[in-house]
Amino acid sequence: MGGNNMSLNIDISLEKQLETLGLLTFAKTYQALAQTMEKEKKSMVDFLKELTQTEVNQRHQKRVEKLLKACKLPRSKHLQDFESNRIPGLSLSKIQELSFGEFIDRYENLLIFGSPGTGKTHLSIGLAREWCLQNRKVYYSSAASLVQQLLKAKSELKLDQFIKKLDGFEILVVDDISYIPFETRETDVLFTLLSARYETRSVVITSNLPFAKWNQIFKDEMTTAAAIDRLVHHAIVLELNVESYRIATAKLRKQKTAKQIEI
């Protein structure tokens, strides 16, 4: 290899040493790569660069897989499939800016409002996936499921522990916070969580209801005002005020069918 002769014999002790060091990809690929590099008359430095890059890529892939599993995305949605051109005032560049996640480093929140079917969940899942690909720790949950987890932890006297566990995630995505009306005990634990993350961690919330109607979620006016204050203080607000994507798609399908019948 570039004037250096490399033994291609299987060295069991070397493989074991590499595995002991946690260099599993090194151990699996160094022999085949050495053969390729020697045929191409590449130097030892080139060999080490290629081998190291292979190890780095494999570790990144495994970490991303682990992050996506921990994120608990409810379904597969990708950001590139989100039709931002349907949303007045929401540019592709804005979505790309959000996907970079710089607001997460500033502990800011992202609030996404819109009627059912406007793409709130699609957008939040797509963004969460992108953040995972950037090695960020993300936790995704529906509001209903999250509240039940909080109540369970509280009943077991482990609420502080559960909130601390969630603190390990850079960003918490809470989908459909307005989907069902909560009782006082449910809104209390949710408010406790939001307060704990205030100015220390980011929260993404999707909602069908504008802030003016959040008293339907948090029954107490003071709690409603306090929750809104904590979320909005450092926040980016997106309003997806367009026709439901599902309704628009159904209309388009109906129009196509009608034209085919006419023909």
VEXMI-600632 format. One record per residue: x, y, z of N, C-alpha, C in turn; residue number from 0. Coordinates in steps of 0.05 Angstrom, whole numbers, always signed. Layout:
<nodes>
NODE     n.x     n.y     n.z    ca.x    ca.y    ca.z     c.x     c.y     c.z  resi
NODE       X       Y       Z       X       Y       Z       X       Y       Z   NUM
...
</nodes>
This chain:
<nodes>
NODE     n.x     n.y     n.z    ca.x    ca.y    ca.z     c.x     c.y     c.z  resi
NODE     +17     -24      +0      +0      +0      +0     +18     +25      +0     0
NODE     +21     +37     -24     +38     +60     -26     +66     +54     -18     1
NODE     +77     +30     -25    +104     +23     -18    +105      +8      +9     2
NODE     +84      +8     +24     +84      -6     +50     +69     -33     +47     3
NODE     +83     -54     +54     +70     -80     +52     +54     -85     +77     4
NODE     +29     -92     +73     +11     -98     +96      +3    -127     +95     5
NODE      +6    -140    +117      -2    -167    +119     -32    -169    +118     6
NODE     -42    -186    +100     -71    -189     +97     -81    -214    +111     7
NODE     -63    -227    +126     -70    -251    +141     -89    -243    +163     8
NODE    -108    -260    +169    -127    -255    +191    -112    -255    +217     9
NODE    -113    -233    +231    -100    -231    +257    -122    -231    +279    10
NODE    -125    -254    +291    -147    -256    +311    -142    -238    +334    11
NODE    -118    -234    +343    -112    -217    +366    -119    -188    +360    12
NODE    -113    -179    +335    -120    -152    +327    -150    -147    +328    13
NODE    -165    -166    +317    -194    -164    +317    -205    -162    +345    14
NODE    -194    -178    +363    -203    -177    +391    -196    -151    +404    15
NODE    -173    -140    +398    -164    -114    +409    -183     -92    +399    16
NODE    -189     -93    +373    -207     -73    +362    -235     -74    +375    17
NODE    -245     -98    +379    -271    -102    +392    -270     -93    +421    18
NODE    -248     -98    +435    -244     -89    +462    -246     -58    +464    19
NODE    -235     -45    +443    -235     -16    +442    -262      -5    +432    20
NODE    -280     -23    +425    -306     -14    +415    -305      -6    +386    21
NODE    -284     -13    +372    -282      -6    +343    -292     -30    +327    22
NODE    -318     -35    +329    -330     -58    +317    -329     -57    +286    23
NODE    -334     -33    +275    -333     -30    +246    -304     -34    +236    24
NODE    -285     -24    +251    -257     -28    +244    -252     -58    +241    25
NODE    -261     -73    +262    -255    -102    +263    -268    -117    +239    26
NODE    -292    -107    +231    -306    -121    +210    -296    -114    +182    27
NODE    -285     -90    +179    -279     -81    +151    -250     -77    +145    28
NODE    -232     -78    +164    -204     -70    +159    -191     -88    +138    29
NODE    -197    -114    +138    -183    -132    +120    -192    -127     +91    30
NODE    -218    -125     +86    -228    -120     +59    -219     -93     +49    31
NODE    -219     -73     +67    -211     -46     +59    -181     -46     +53    32
NODE    -165     -60     +68    -136     -61     +64    -130     -73     +36    33
NODE    -145     -93     +29    -141    -105      +2    -147     -85     -20    34
NODE    -169     -71     -17    -177     -51     -37    -156     -29     -39    35
NODE    -148     -19     -16    -129      +3     -15    -102      -5     -27    36
NODE     -94     -30     -22     -68     -39     -32     -69     -42     -63    37
NODE     -92     -52     -73     -95     -54    -102     -93     -27    -115    38
NODE    -105      -7    -101    -105     +20    -112     -80     +36    -105    39
NODE     -61     +22     -92     -35     +34     -84     -39     +60     -68    40
NODE     -58     +59     -49     -62     +81     -31     -43     +79      -7    41
NODE     -39    +102      +6     -20    +103     +28     -33     +93     +54    42
NODE     -17     +89     +74     -27     +81    +100     -46    +102    +112    43
NODE     -39    +127    +107     -56    +149    +117     -83    +148    +104    44
NODE     -84    +143     +78    -110    +141     +64    -126    +118     +75    45
NODE    -112     +96     +80    -126     +72     +92    -138     +79    +119    46
NODE    -123     +93    +136    -133    +100    +163    -156    +120    +161    47
NODE    -154    +139    +142    -176    +158    +138    -202    +144    +130    48
NODE    -199    +126    +110    -223    +112    +100    -235     +94    +122    49
NODE    -218     +81    +137    -227     +63    +158    -241     +79    +181    50
NODE    -229    +102    +188    -240    +119    +209    -267    +130    +200    51
NODE    -269    +139    +175    -294    +150    +165    -316    +129    +165    52
NODE    -309    +104    +159    -329     +82    +159    -339     +78    +187    53
NODE    -321     +79    +207    -328     +75    +235    -346     +98    +244    54
NODE    -339    +123    +237    -355    +146    +244    -383    +144    +233    55
NODE    -385    +137    +207    -411    +135    +194    -429    +114    +207    56
NODE    -417     +91    +213    -432     +70    +225    -442     +78    +253    57
NODE    -425     +91    +268    -433    +100    +295    -456    +120    +294    58
NODE    -454    +138    +274    -475    +159    +271    -502    +145    +264    59
NODE    -501    +126    +246    -525    +112    +238    -538     +98    +262    60
NODE    -522     +85    +278    -532     +70    +301    -544     +90    +321    61
NODE    -531    +113    +325    -541    +133    +344    -567    +144    +334    62
NODE    -569    +150    +309    -594    +160    +298    -617    +140    +301    63
NODE    -611    +115    +296    -631     +94    +300    -641     +93    +329    64
NODE    -622     +96    +347    -628     +96    +376    -645    +121    +383    65
NODE    -638    +144    +372    -653    +169    +378    -681    +167    +367    66
NODE    -684    +156    +343    -711    +154    +331    -729    +135    +347    67
NODE    -717    +113    +357    -732     +94    +374    -741    +108    +400    68
NODE    -723    +123    +412    -729    +137    +437    -750    +159    +433    69
NODE    -750    +171    +409    -768    +193    +402    -797    +184    +402    70
NODE    -802    +159    +394    -829    +147    +393    -847    +161    +374    71
NODE    -838    +166    +350    -855    +178    +330    -879    +160    +324    72
NODE    -903    +171    +323    -927    +154    +319    -930    +142    +291    73
NODE    -918    +155    +272    -920    +145    +244    -897    +157    +228    74
NODE    -894    +147    +204    -872    +156    +187    -881    +180    +170    75
NODE    -871    +203    +176    -877    +227    +160    -850    +242    +155    76
NODE    -846    +251    +131    -821    +264    +124    -826    +294    +117    77
NODE    -807    +310    +124    -810    +339    +120    -812    +346     +91    78
NODE    -797    +331     +74    -797    +338     +45    -825    +333     +32    79
NODE    -842    +318     +46    -868    +313     +35    -889    +333     +44    80
NODE    -881    +351     +62    -900    +371     +72    -903    +393     +52    81
NODE    -928    +398     +44    -934    +418     +23    -936    +446     +35    82
NODE    -913    +459     +38    -912    +485     +50    -925    +506     +32    83
NODE    -926    +501      +6    -937    +521     -12    -967    +524      -8    84
NODE    -980    +506      +7   -1008    +509     +14   -1013    +529     +36    85
NODE    -992    +536     +51    -995    +553     +74    -986    +581     +69    86
NODE   -1005    +600     +68    -997    +628     +63    -978    +638     +85    87
NODE    -956    +650     +76    -937    +661     +95    -917    +641    +107    88
NODE    -920    +616    +100    -901    +596    +110    -883    +587     +86    89
NODE    -859    +597     +85    -841    +591     +63    -825    +566     +69    90
NODE    -814    +554     +48    -797    +531     +50    -772    +538     +66    91
NODE    -762    +562     +62    -738    +570     +77    -743    +572    +107    92
NODE    -768    +579    +115    -775    +580    +143    -775    +552    +155    93
NODE    -786    +533    +140    -787    +506    +150    -758    +495    +152    94
NODE    -742    +501    +133    -714    +492    +134    -699    +504    +158    95
NODE    -705    +529    +163    -693    +543    +186    -701    +529    +212    96
NODE    -726    +521    +214    -736    +507    +238    -723    +480    +240    97
NODE    -719    +467    +217    -707    +440    +217    -678    +440    +227    98
NODE    -665    +462    +224    -637    +464    +233    -636    +464    +264    99
NODE    -658    +472    +277    -661    +470    +306    -645    +490    +322   100
NODE    -638    +513    +310    -622    +533    +326    -639    +544    +349   101
NODE    -665    +545    +345    -682    +556    +367    -681    +537    +391   102
NODE    -675    +512    +387    -673    +493    +409    -650    +500    +427   103
NODE    -628    +509    +414    -604    +517    +430    -610    +542    +446   104
NODE    -630    +557    +438    -637    +581    +453    -660    +576    +473   105
NODE    -668    +550    +476    -690    +542    +493    -716    +556    +487   106
NODE    -721    +560    +461    -746    +572    +452    -766    +550    +446   107
NODE    -791    +558    +444    -813    +539    +438    -823    +543    +410   108
NODE    -837    +523    +400    -850    +525    +374    -879    +518    +377   109
NODE    -897    +536    +370    -926    +532    +374    -939    +532    +346   110
NODE    -953    +510    +340    -965    +506    +313    -995    +504    +316   111
NODE   -1009    +524    +305   -1038    +525    +307   -1051    +520    +280   112
NODE   -1074    +509    +280   -1089    +504    +255   -1112    +485    +259   113
NODE   -1131    +486    +242   -1155    +469    +243   -1146    +440    +238   114
NODE   -1163    +421    +245   -1157    +393    +239   -1152    +388    +209   115
NODE   -1132    +373    +202   -1126    +366    +175   -1109    +386    +160   116
NODE   -1098    +406    +174   -1082    +426    +160   -1052    +419    +159   117
NODE   -1044    +397    +172   -1017    +388    +170   -1000    +392    +194   118
NODE   -1012    +399    +217    -997    +404    +241    -981    +380    +250   119
NODE    -994    +357    +251    -980    +332    +260    -959    +324    +240   120
NODE    -965    +326    +214    -945    +319    +193    -920    +337    +197   121
NODE    -924    +362    +201    -901    +381    +204    -885    +375    +229   122
NODE    -899    +370    +251    -885    +365    +276    -870    +339    +275   123
NODE    -881    +318    +263    -866    +292    +260    -842    +296    +242   124
NODE    -846    +309    +220    -824    +314    +201    -801    +329    +214   125
NODE    -808    +350    +229    -787    +365    +243    -773    +348    +264   126
NODE    -789    +333    +279    -777    +316    +300    -757    +296    +288   127
NODE    -764    +284    +265    -746    +266    +251    -720    +279    +243   128
NODE    -723    +303    +232    -699    +318    +224    -681    +324    +248   129
NODE    -692    +331    +270    -676    +337    +294    -662    +312    +304   130
NODE    -675    +289    +302    -662    +264    +310    -638    +259    +292   131
NODE    -641    +264    +266    -619    +260    +247    -595    +278    +253   132
NODE    -600    +299    +267    -579    +318    +275    -568    +311    +303   133
NODE    -573    +287    +312    -563    +277    +338    -576    +292    +362   134
NODE    -600    +302    +358    -614    +315    +380    -633    +295    +393   135
NODE    -636    +297    +419    -654    +279    +434    -682    +292    +435   136
NODE    -701    +278    +422    -728    +288    +419    -748    +267    +431   137
NODE    -769    +277    +444    -790    +259    +454    -816    +269    +443   138
NODE    -831    +251    +429    -856    +258    +416    -879    +243    +430   139
NODE    -900    +258    +436    -923    +245    +448    -949    +261    +442   140
NODE    -971    +247    +441    -997    +261    +440   -1001    +273    +468   141
NODE   -1017    +294    +469   -1022    +307    +495   -1036    +287    +514   142
NODE   -1055    +272    +503   -1070    +253    +519   -1052    +232    +531   143
NODE   -1034    +221    +515   -1015    +200    +525    -996    +212    +546   144
NODE    -986    +236    +540    -967    +248    +559    -979    +253    +586   145
NODE   -1004    +264    +586   -1018    +269    +611   -1022    +243    +627   146
NODE   -1029    +221    +613   -1032    +196    +627   -1006    +186    +639   147
NODE    -984    +191    +625    -958    +183    +636    -951    +200    +661   148
NODE    -958    +226    +660    -953    +244    +683    -970    +236    +707   149
NODE    -996    +229    +702   -1014    +221    +723   -1004    +195    +736   150
NODE    -995    +176    +720    -985    +151    +730    -961    +155    +748   151
NODE    -943    +172    +738    -919    +178    +754    -926    +192    +780   152
NODE    -946    +210    +779    -954    +223    +804    -967    +204    +824   153
NODE    -983    +185    +814    -996    +166    +832    -976    +147    +845   154
NODE    -953    +144    +831    -931    +127    +842    -910    +143    +857   155
NODE    -917    +169    +862    -899    +188    +875    -872    +190    +861   156
NODE    -873    +190    +834    -849    +191    +818    -851    +213    +797   157
NODE    -868    +233    +802    -872    +255    +782    -846    +270    +778   158
NODE    -832    +277    +799    -806    +291    +796    -786    +275    +779   159
NODE    -786    +249    +784    -767    +232    +770    -774    +231    +740   160
NODE    -800    +229    +734    -809    +228    +706    -803    +254    +692   161
NODE    -808    +277    +705    -801    +303    +693    -771    +306    +689   162
NODE    -756    +295    +707    -727    +296    +704    -718    +279    +681   163
NODE    -731    +256    +677    -725    +239    +654    -731    +254    +628   164
NODE    -754    +268    +626    -761    +283    +603    -741    +307    +598   165
NODE    -729    +316    +620    -710    +338    +618    -685    +329    +603   166
NODE    -681    +302    +600    -659    +292    +585    -663    +295    +555   167
NODE    -687    +302    +547    -693    +307    +519    -692    +337    +513   168
NODE    -676    +344    +493    -673    +372    +486    -700    +385    +479   169
NODE    -717    +369    +466    -742    +380    +457    -765    +360    +461   170
NODE    -787    +370    +471    -811    +354    +476    -832    +364    +457   171
NODE    -843    +345    +441    -864    +351    +422    -890    +340    +433   172
NODE    -910    +358    +437    -936    +351    +448    -957    +357    +427   173
NODE    -968    +335    +416    -986    +338    +393   -1015    +338    +403   174
NODE   -1031    +356    +391   -1060    +357    +396   -1067    +363    +425   175
NODE   -1055    +385    +436   -1061    +392    +463   -1090    +399    +468   176
NODE   -1104    +407    +447   -1132    +415    +450   -1151    +393    +441   177
NODE   -1141    +369    +437   -1157    +348    +425   -1180    +339    +444   178
NODE   -1174    +338    +470   -1194    +331    +490   -1193    +350    +513   179
NODE   -1216    +356    +526   -1215    +374    +549   -1204    +358    +573   180
NODE   -1187    +371    +588   -1174    +358    +611   -1188    +366    +637   181
NODE   -1187    +348    +657   -1196    +355    +683   -1174    +370    +698   182
NODE   -1181    +381    +721   -1161    +397    +736   -1136    +382    +743   183
NODE   -1139    +357    +752   -1116    +341    +760   -1098    +336    +736   184
NODE   -1109    +334    +712   -1093    +329    +688   -1079    +355    +679   185
NODE   -1093    +377    +680   -1080    +402    +672   -1059    +411    +692   186
NODE   -1062    +403    +717   -1042    +410    +738   -1015    +397    +732   187
NODE   -1016    +371    +725    -990    +357    +720    -978    +367    +694   188
NODE    -995    +374    +674    -984    +385    +649    -972    +412    +654   189
NODE    -985    +429    +670    -974    +455    +676    -947    +452    +691   190
NODE    -946    +433    +709    -921    +428    +724    -898    +421    +706   191
NODE    -904    +405    +685    -883    +398    +666    -874    +422    +650   192
NODE    -894    +437    +640    -887    +461    +623    -871    +481    +640   193
NODE    -878    +484    +665    -863    +502    +682    -834    +493    +687   194
NODE    -831    +467    +689    -804    +456    +694    -786    +460    +670   195
NODE    -797    +461    +646    -781    +464    +621    -778    +493    +613   196
NODE    -791    +511    +628    -790    +540    +621    -761    +550    +622   197
NODE    -752    +560    +599    -726    +572    +595    -702    +553    +600   198
NODE    -708    +527    +601    -687    +507    +604    -687    +486    +582   199
NODE    -711    +481    +570    -714    +462    +549    -736    +472    +530   200
NODE    -736    +462    +506    -756    +471    +486    -780    +452    +485   201
NODE    -802    +464    +478    -827    +449    +475    -840    +457    +448   202
NODE    -850    +436    +434    -866    +441    +409    -894    +432    +416   203
NODE    -913    +449    +410    -941    +443    +416    -958    +448    +391   204
NODE    -975    +429    +385    -995    +433    +363   -1022    +435    +376   205
NODE   -1039    +453    +365   -1065    +457    +376   -1085    +465    +355   206
NODE   -1110    +455    +358   -1132    +464    +341   -1144    +491    +351   207
NODE   -1138    +497    +376   -1151    +520    +389   -1131    +544    +391   208
NODE   -1139    +568    +384   -1122    +591    +389   -1120    +597    +419   209
NODE   -1102    +613    +427   -1098    +619    +455   -1124    +630    +468   210
NODE   -1140    +644    +453   -1164    +656    +464   -1183    +635    +475   211
NODE   -1180    +610    +465   -1198    +589    +474   -1184    +568    +491   212
NODE   -1160    +575    +501   -1146    +555    +518   -1158    +551    +545   213
NODE   -1177    +568    +552   -1191    +563    +577   -1208    +538    +576   214
NODE   -1211    +527    +551   -1225    +501    +548   -1206    +478    +555   215
NODE   -1180    +484    +555   -1160    +464    +563   -1153    +466    +592   216
NODE   -1143    +489    +600   -1137    +495    +628   -1161    +509    +640   217
NODE   -1176    +495    +656   -1202    +506    +666   -1199    +531    +682   218
NODE   -1177    +533    +697   -1173    +557    +714   -1161    +579    +698   219
NODE   -1172    +604    +700   -1162    +627    +684   -1133    +634    +691   220
NODE   -1126    +632    +716   -1098    +639    +724   -1078    +619    +712   221
NODE   -1086    +593    +713   -1068    +572    +702   -1066    +575    +672   222
NODE   -1088    +582    +659   -1088    +586    +630   -1069    +609    +623   223
NODE   -1071    +631    +637   -1054    +654    +632   -1025    +648    +637   224
NODE   -1019    +633    +659    -992    +626    +666    -980    +607    +645   225
NODE    -996    +588    +636    -986    +569    +616    -979    +583    +590   226
NODE    -997    +600    +581    -993    +616    +556    -968    +633    +559   227
NODE    -965    +646    +582    -942    +664    +587    -916    +649    +585   228
NODE    -914    +625    +596    -890    +609    +596    -883    +599    +568   229
NODE    -904    +592    +553    -900    +582    +526    -892    +604    +506   230
NODE    -905    +627    +508    -902    +648    +489    -878    +666    +493   231
NODE    -868    +667    +519    -847    +685    +526    -823    +683    +506   232
NODE    -815    +658    +500    -794    +653    +480    -805    +633    +460   233
NODE    -819    +643    +440    -832    +624    +422    -834    +633    +393   234
NODE    -835    +614    +376    -841    +618    +347    -869    +607    +343   235
NODE    -886    +623    +331    -914    +615    +327    -920    +612    +297   236
NODE    -930    +588    +290    -939    +583    +262    -969    +579    +262   237
NODE    -982    +592    +243   -1011    +589    +240   -1017    +577    +213   238
NODE   -1028    +553    +213   -1034    +539    +188   -1064    +543    +182   239
NODE   -1071    +567    +176   -1099    +573    +172   -1107    +569    +142   240
NODE   -1109    +544    +135   -1117    +536    +108   -1138    +514    +109   241
NODE   -1149    +508     +86   -1169    +487     +84   -1155    +460     +91   242
NODE   -1170    +443    +104   -1160    +417    +111   -1148    +403     +87   243
NODE   -1124    +392     +90   -1111    +378     +68   -1128    +354     +59   244
NODE   -1140    +340     +79   -1156    +317     +72   -1181    +325     +56   245
NODE   -1193    +347     +64   -1217    +357     +50   -1209    +366     +22   246
NODE   -1187    +381     +20   -1178    +390      -6   -1171    +367     -25   247
NODE   -1159    +346     -14   -1152    +323     -30   -1177    +308     -40   248
NODE   -1197    +306     -22   -1223    +294     -29   -1237    +309     -51   249
NODE   -1236    +336     -49   -1249    +353     -70   -1235    +349     -97   250
NODE   -1208    +348     -96   -1193    +345    -121   -1199    +317    -133   251
NODE   -1201    +297    -117   -1207    +270    -127   -1235    +269    -139   252
NODE   -1254    +284    -126   -1281    +285    -136   -1283    +299    -163   253
NODE   -1267    +321    -166   -1266    +336    -191   -1255    +319    -214   254
NODE   -1234    +303    -207   -1221    +286    -228   -1241    +265    -237   255
NODE   -1256    +253    -217   -1275    +233    -224   -1297    +244    -242   256
NODE   -1306    +268    -235   -1327    +281    -251   -1318    +286    -280   257
NODE   -1293    +294    -283   -1283    +299    -310   -1281    +274    -326   258
NODE   -1273    +252    -312   -1271    +226    -326   -1298    +216    -335   259
NODE   -1319    +222    -319   -1346    +214    -326   -1355    +230    -350   260
NODE   -1349    +256    -351   -1356    +273    -373   -1344    +263    -399   261
NODE   -1319    +254    -397   -1304    +245    -421   -1317    +219    -430   262
</nodes>
